[in-house]
Structure formats: structure tokens, C-alpha cells
Amino acid sequence: MVTENDANKDLPYYLTVAVRRVLAPVCVVVALLFSMYINNVRVIDAYYALMIIAALLALMLYPGERRSHDILSSKVWNISLSVLGRWGLMIGVLLLLGYATKTSSVFSRMALFTWFLITPPLLVLAQVGVEILASRFLLLEGRKRRVVIAGADELGHKLAEKIKASPLSRMRIAGFFDDRGQDRLSNGTSIPLLGKLKDLPAYIRSNDIDVAFIALPIKNVQRVTDLLDQLHDTTVSIYFVPDVFVFDLIQCRTSDIDGLPIVALCETPFQGAPGVVKVLSDYVIASIVVLLTSPIMIAIAIAIKLTSPGSVIFKQRRYGLDGREIIVYKFRSMTVSEDEDVVKQATRDDERVTRVGAFLRKYSLDELPQFLNVLQGRMSIVGPRPHAVAHNEEYRPLIKGYMMRHKVNPGITGLAQVLGYRGETSSIEAMEKRVEYDLEYLRNWSLSLDLQIIFRTIRVMLNDKMAY
């Protein structure tokens, strides 16, 4: 339980979180007011409504999250890319709302253009500034809480690494307590082993310890219970770290059902607000792509029909969300349309690929109809690539955690594809690597990660030697 004293010590941390949370809505509204001012636009009710809608969208699209690591890029580049991508998405939503409500003519086009232009650099500067202030100044306020960890095994050391890697936690680890000797626990850490578990309560009372983490295996229930009873005779804040977190988990988080604590071990990342953001970004991006590429898709359909017999659209059964079968669309690029119990993957110089199909596959144009799948709600822009049902049935018993990739909608592109695991999987090792990156995507999802993958996909499409 966190005491009032703990809350006071955490003031810089919570202040930083609050500032991150409101930063984007404030910047968006300030930029709009400034744009109206320099363009001599009078504030009317329509602009008040725009401010409210824009602030709410910014609150949703810029949640102020701060991840401890990033899969694809450095911090400054990540912030810039995230800001630009989310701002583009936000502009798309506002333009669609203006078109749907027939209110776009109410607003000054010059004021809106100025607003669209100056907001991204303002957001980047503000976010970078907050990060600098948080790391250099807020941490200087108040003393760090002194922490001890009961349990010096893998879980305890992992917890210590997380604390040391997160300076805003404002904690300083005094040491470990464990009943095993130092020789059995040595792993190169500089954090000392201070004693046995029985020594922990006395050490806390005599050394002004603020927080005690219990990182003991839950199979030793009696030992955990005894230690808790002894620590209740101190004023230390106590946290229990269940050892389920050392397993291979997907979006692990705690929750409760009518006050009963539960731990999610494998769950979709798209619960609540993240789910709204994901669906919103999918529909906006897919709508824009379909509108822009409609002439190209018509031309491709004509070329396919004129150069080879068969249907223009190839439909294949794939596994979608929660392992349910879906129908995925592609432009037909082969002389066959296989969707049987055994499906042969395309290989280099595959004789089944048509002349038009070879060009389409080289630049991934055969996958354009999948944006219609996105608008149907069957797929996402970014996610684990869907495999043919026959391939799923082949690999699911061979690769641990294979079906966990179906906790989200399959994607047109994904993390595995931009990191080189696209096209034919000629070995079980290649498929294992693809699944590994798919699960990494689920663990670390964010809108900025989606945007990075989209931009990298465009670059890969233009120079991809794995497409055939």
C-alpha cells in the first residue's frame, strides 16, 4: 500500500506524467489560437467546437506514454516520427468530420493551413523539452526512496534492472536478501547481498528503508506469508512481484473484477483507448489509400484480365483475430488459386507466377485489395502477417506460442516483414524468427511503432530482394 509520505516523494514523477498527458492537447489548442490570431480570424462557436474536438483527439492519439525501449529507432527520431504520423492521422479524422458534417467551409483555410503546418514542430519541441526537464531537473527534487528486494533469483535481478533503468522511479536499491549464499547467486551484479530473509525486518527498521519488494516464488507460499507478517511490524511500503512475470507473456497487466485482483498473462494490446486508436488509424489510413490507389487498382484488374485466364481477385482462407477463419483478398498473381489442405509457398522463379503477377509481387501491389479487408474489420494495416490455413496447421504444433500471434487482427505489413522476414519461409528456423518478431510486436505495440513499420514498409517495397 502506498502511503501519503510515498505520494509526496513521488511528486516529481506524477507531475511529469501529468505534464506528458496534457502536453499535446495544450499545444494543439495554443497552435490553433495562434494561427487564428496571425490570420485575423474571429473566434466563433465553430472554432470552440474545433478546439474541443482537436483536444480530445490529441488526448487520445498522444497519450503521453513513455516506454523504456524502442524496437526500431532512437528517441528523438521516434518522437518526431510519432508526432508527424499522429498529426497526419488527426488531420485525416478532422477532414473526414468536416466533410461528413458539411462544416469545412465555415473555417478559414489559411488559418487551418497555418495550424496544420506549425503544430508538429511545436509538439516535437514541447515533448523533447519535457524529456530534458524530466531527466535533468525533476529528478533533483526530494530524496530517492531506499529499496530492498527479498529474493535474489532471476525475478529479483530482473526487477533490479528495471528500477535502475527507470530513473523517474526515483528509487535507489540498497541490496538483496535471500536465504541462498552469494556463491549460488553470483551473476555479475554490483548490488550486494545484505543477509538472510530473517534479517530483513531488522535491517528495514535500522536503515530507513522506504520500500520492500518481495520477489519470491509463489510456490513458497508459507515463506512469503511469514515474511509479510514480520514486515507488517514496520512502516515500509510492501510490494509483491509475482513470478509469473518471468514467463513469455503478451501484454501482461493487472486488473480486477469487482475488487478481486487478476493478472492478464496473454491479452490483446488493443483494450480500451488503444483499441479505439488502432481502429481509428486503420480506417483513416485504409480509406485514404483506397481513394488514392483506385485508378491503379482498376488498371491492375484490367491487366490481369487481359493477360491470363481466371479471376482478378484471389481469395484465400487465413486465420484472423482469435484464430477465426477469414477471407483475405489479393490480386491474382499466379496461374493457380490454391486454398487446399496443402499450399505450396511461392519460390524464386516460380513457374506459377504470371508476367503481370511478377511485377505486382515485386512491389507488393498484389496486396492492395487487402485495404478493403481492413475496411471490413478483418485485418489491420500493421500486425502479424496472416498465413494460409494449411501453413498454420503445419506450424502450430512445431513452434511454441505460434497461435498467440492471433490475439490481434492480421496485418498487411508487420514488424517481421520490415526486419527481413518477408516472403518464403524455407525453414522452420525462419518461421520461428518471424513468429518471434510477431510476438515482440504484440508486447510493445504503440501507434508510433505502427507508423515506423509503415514508413519502413514503403522503403522495403522499393528495394526488396525477398519479393517474388
Buried (B, 14 or more C-beta within 10 A) or exposed (E): EEEEEEEEBBEBBEEBBEBBBBBBBEBBBBBBBBBBEEBEBEEEEEBEEBBEBBBEBBBBBBBBEEEEEBBBBEEEEBBBBBBBBBBBBBBBBBBBBBEEEEEBEBBBEEBBEBBBEBBBEBBBEBBBEBBEEBEEEBBEEBEBBBBBBBBBBEBBBBBBEEBBEEBBBBBEBBBBBBBEEEEEBEEEBEBEBBBEBEEBBEBBEEEEBBBBBBBBBEEBEEBBEEBBEBBEEBEBBBBBBBBEBBEEBBBBEEEEEEEEEEEBBBBBBBEEEBEEBBBBBBBBBBBBBBEEBEEEBEEBBEBBBEEBEBEBBBBBBBBBBEEEEBEBBBBBBBEEEBBEEEBEEBEEEBEEBBEBBBBBBBEBBBBBBBBBBBBEBBBBBBBBBBBBBBBBEBBBEEBEBBBBBBBBBBBBBBBBBBBBBBBEBEEEEBBBBBBBBBBBBBEBBBBBBBBBBBBBBEEBBEEBEEBB
